[in-house]
Structures are given as structure tokens and as C-alpha cells.
Amino acid sequence: MTRAGVTAARLTEAAADLADEVGFENVTVSALARGFGVKDASLYSHVKNVQELKVRVAALALTELADRAAAALTGRAGKDALVAFANAYRDYAKEHPGRYAAMRMELDPEGAAASAARRHSELTRAILRGYELREPAQTDAVRLLHSAFFGYVSLETAGGFRHHSREVDASWSSALDALDALLRNWPPTS
């Protein structure tokens, strides 16, 4: 690639691809410069530092997953919406492990507000409308679902379920059935 082809957007995309290949923690300006066939210094006219680059990758990943989840939710409600959202989340994490890791990066309040992080909560709340949960139960359920999806996918992608003969997909399906049952029978908030 020539220097003229380098833009902040292309750097972000390339960094996201690199994160999927070598791990988010291994993304460096030097590795990107090599990929673009330029010197490290020439990339600093597009990004301030590796931290800014990683924040950009996190924002890209949040947007990509929000777009995928929104498409999966279209026309669905209740358990169908829950399963579609959960599968979109899990599939994205498995297809893009570096981007998935980037989404877990802590963003400053301004960066979080500018990202698609809020959309993730709004999409989860859209699922919960089918369960007729009101506040504060709705916020509690949003946190539970995000924690359940994150925990399961993190353990699965780290190989944490390889020690047992039960199929991981069967356990995933059972977990979604259990979450659906819980959401339909949410305990009253005190």
C-alpha cells in the first residue's frame, strides 16, 4: 500500500483486522506501519498514539456488533429476540476475537458517549419490552443479560468448556432457555 492510501479510517480497519489475527493486546503502530509499507512516524499524522488507535478499534467493534444485533432483532420479540441477539453477540465474538477483546476496553466518558455502547443497552431494552419489565427491573435485566453473554462467550472462546463431553451449543441453548424463563418470571423488585 502506498502512503497516499493511509487514512485514519483505513488504519482503524487494518488495526481491527490485525487484532483478530494476533490479539488486541498485540496491536502496535509498528505492525500497522509494516502492513502499509510505511515508516511508523507517517502514521502519527492520522492517529495520535496506539491508545487512540485502540479506542478507534473499540468504537468500530461496538458499532459493528450493534449493527449486527439490530439486524438480528428486526421483526422479533420475546424469546425469539433474546436468542437472535445472543447468537449475534456470540457469533461476532467467535468471528472477531480481537474486535471482541477491544469492546471490553474501558472508554472515557466522552469516548463511551460517542460510541455505540449506548445502542447495545437500547437493543437489550428492546428485547425486554417483550417481557414487560419496568424499571428498576429492566436495568437489572440488562446487566444480567450482558453479564451472561459476556461470561459465557469469554469462557467458551478461552477454551473453558472443553473439559466436558456436553456440546457447548447445547449448553448455550439451555442457558438461553433459562434466561427466557427468568425474564418471563422476573421477581418483584423490593
C-alpha positions as CSV (number, residue, x, y, z in Angstrom):
1,M,0.0,0.0,0.0
2,T,1.2,3.5,-0.7
3,R,1.3,6.3,1.8
4,A,-1.4,8.2,-0.1
5,G,-3.8,5.3,0.8
6,V,-3.4,5.8,4.6
7,T,-6.3,7.4,6.4
8,A,-7.5,7.2,10.0
9,A,-10.4,5.0,8.9
10,R,-8.2,2.6,6.9
11,L,-5.8,2.4,9.9
12,T,-8.6,1.6,12.2
13,E,-9.9,-1.1,9.9
14,A,-6.4,-2.5,9.5
15,A,-5.9,-2.4,13.3
16,A,-9.2,-4.3,13.8
17,D,-8.1,-7.0,11.3
18,L,-4.7,-7.2,13.0
19,A,-6.4,-7.6,16.4
20,D,-8.4,-10.5,15.0
21,E,-5.2,-12.1,13.7
22,V,-2.7,-11.5,16.6
23,G,-4.8,-10.4,19.5
24,F,-5.9,-6.9,20.5
25,E,-3.1,-6.6,23.1
26,N,-0.6,-7.1,20.3
27,V,-1.7,-4.3,18.0
28,T,1.1,-1.8,17.6
29,V,1.7,1.2,15.3
30,S,4.9,-0.6,14.1
31,A,3.0,-3.7,13.0
32,L,0.5,-1.5,11.1
33,A,3.2,0.6,9.5
34,R,4.8,-2.6,8.2
35,G,1.4,-3.7,6.8
36,F,1.0,-0.4,5.0
37,G,4.7,-0.4,3.9
38,V,5.4,2.9,5.6
39,K,7.5,4.2,8.5
40,D,5.9,4.3,11.9
41,A,6.2,8.1,12.0
42,S,4.0,8.6,8.9
43,L,1.0,7.0,10.8
44,Y,1.2,9.6,13.6
45,S,-0.3,12.2,11.2
46,H,-3.5,10.0,11.3
47,V,-3.6,8.8,14.9
48,K,-2.1,10.4,18.0
49,N,-0.8,7.1,19.5
50,V,-1.5,3.5,20.0
51,Q,-4.1,4.2,22.7
52,E,-6.1,6.4,20.3
53,L,-5.9,3.6,17.7
54,K,-7.2,1.0,20.2
55,V,-10.1,3.3,21.2
56,R,-11.0,3.6,17.5
57,V,-10.9,-0.2,17.2
58,A,-13.2,-0.5,20.2
59,A,-15.6,2.0,18.7
60,L,-15.6,0.2,15.4
61,A,-16.3,-3.1,17.1
62,L,-19.1,-1.7,19.2
63,T,-20.7,-0.3,16.0
64,E,-20.3,-3.5,14.0
65,L,-21.9,-5.6,16.7
66,A,-24.7,-3.1,17.3
67,D,-25.5,-3.2,13.6
68,R,-25.4,-7.0,13.6
69,A,-27.6,-7.2,16.7
70,A,-30.1,-4.7,15.3
71,A,-30.4,-6.6,12.1
72,A,-30.9,-9.8,14.1
73,L,-33.7,-8.3,16.2
74,T,-35.7,-7.0,13.3
75,G,-39.2,-8.4,13.4
76,R,-38.6,-10.5,16.5
77,A,-40.0,-10.3,20.1
78,G,-39.7,-12.2,23.3
79,K,-37.6,-15.4,23.3
80,D,-37.0,-15.1,19.5
81,A,-35.5,-11.7,20.0
82,L,-33.4,-12.9,23.0
83,V,-32.0,-15.8,21.1
84,A,-31.3,-13.7,17.9
85,F,-29.5,-11.0,20.0
86,A,-27.5,-13.6,22.0
87,N,-26.5,-15.5,18.8
88,A,-25.4,-12.3,17.1
89,Y,-23.2,-11.5,20.1
90,R,-21.7,-14.9,20.3
91,D,-21.1,-15.3,16.6
92,Y,-19.4,-11.9,16.4
93,A,-17.1,-12.7,19.3
94,K,-16.1,-16.0,17.7
95,E,-15.6,-14.5,14.2
96,H,-13.7,-11.4,15.5
97,P,-11.8,-12.3,18.7
98,G,-9.6,-9.2,18.6
99,R,-12.5,-6.8,18.0
100,Y,-14.4,-8.6,20.8
101,A,-11.5,-8.0,23.1
102,A,-11.4,-4.4,22.1
103,M,-15.1,-3.9,23.1
104,R,-14.1,-4.7,26.7
105,M,-11.7,-1.8,26.7
106,E,-12.7,0.9,29.2
107,L,-13.5,4.1,27.4
108,D,-13.5,7.5,29.0
109,P,-17.0,9.1,29.4
110,E,-16.6,11.1,26.2
111,G,-15.5,8.1,24.2
112,A,-18.2,5.9,25.5
113,A,-20.9,8.6,24.8
114,A,-19.6,8.9,21.2
115,S,-19.5,5.1,20.7
116,A,-22.3,2.6,20.0
117,A,-22.2,1.4,23.6
118,R,-25.5,3.1,24.4
119,R,-27.0,1.3,21.4
120,H,-26.2,-2.0,23.0
121,S,-28.2,-1.2,26.1
122,E,-31.1,0.2,23.9
123,L,-31.1,-3.0,21.9
124,T,-31.2,-5.1,25.0
125,R,-34.0,-2.9,26.4
126,A,-35.9,-3.6,23.1
127,I,-35.7,-7.3,23.8
128,L,-37.0,-6.7,27.3
129,R,-40.1,-4.9,26.1
130,G,-41.4,-8.3,25.1
131,Y,-41.1,-9.4,28.7
132,E,-42.9,-6.3,30.0
133,L,-40.2,-5.4,32.6
134,R,-40.3,-2.0,34.2
135,E,-37.6,0.0,36.0
136,P,-35.6,-0.8,38.0
137,A,-36.0,-4.5,37.0
138,Q,-35.3,-3.5,33.4
139,T,-31.8,-2.2,34.2
140,D,-31.1,-5.2,36.4
141,A,-32.1,-7.5,33.5
142,V,-29.9,-5.5,31.0
143,R,-27.0,-6.0,33.3
144,L,-27.8,-9.7,33.8
145,L,-28.0,-10.4,30.1
146,H,-24.8,-8.5,29.2
147,S,-23.0,-10.4,32.0
148,A,-24.4,-13.8,31.0
149,F,-23.5,-13.3,27.3
150,F,-20.1,-11.9,28.1
151,G,-19.3,-14.6,30.7
152,Y,-20.4,-17.5,28.5
153,V,-18.7,-16.3,25.4
154,S,-15.5,-15.4,27.3
155,L,-15.3,-18.8,28.8
156,E,-16.1,-20.5,25.6
157,T,-13.5,-18.6,23.5
158,A,-10.9,-19.2,26.2
159,G,-11.5,-23.0,26.0
160,G,-13.1,-23.2,29.4
161,F,-15.7,-25.7,28.3
162,R,-13.5,-28.2,26.6
163,H,-13.2,-30.4,29.6
164,H,-16.7,-31.8,29.4
165,S,-18.4,-34.0,26.8
166,R,-21.6,-32.0,26.7
167,E,-21.8,-30.0,23.5
168,V,-21.2,-26.3,24.0
169,D,-24.1,-25.3,21.7
170,A,-26.5,-27.5,23.8
171,S,-25.4,-25.7,27.0
172,W,-25.8,-22.3,25.2
173,S,-29.3,-23.2,24.1
174,S,-30.2,-24.3,27.7
175,A,-28.8,-21.1,29.1
176,L,-30.9,-19.1,26.7
177,D,-34.0,-21.1,27.7
178,A,-33.2,-20.5,31.4
179,L,-32.8,-16.7,30.7
180,D,-36.1,-16.7,28.9
181,A,-37.8,-18.4,31.8
182,L,-36.2,-16.0,34.3
183,L,-37.3,-12.9,32.2
184,R,-40.9,-14.3,32.0
185,N,-40.9,-14.8,35.8
186,W,-38.8,-11.9,37.0
187,P,-39.1,-11.5,40.8
188,P,-40.8,-8.3,42.1
189,T,-38.4,-5.5,42.9
190,S,-38.3,-4.5,46.5
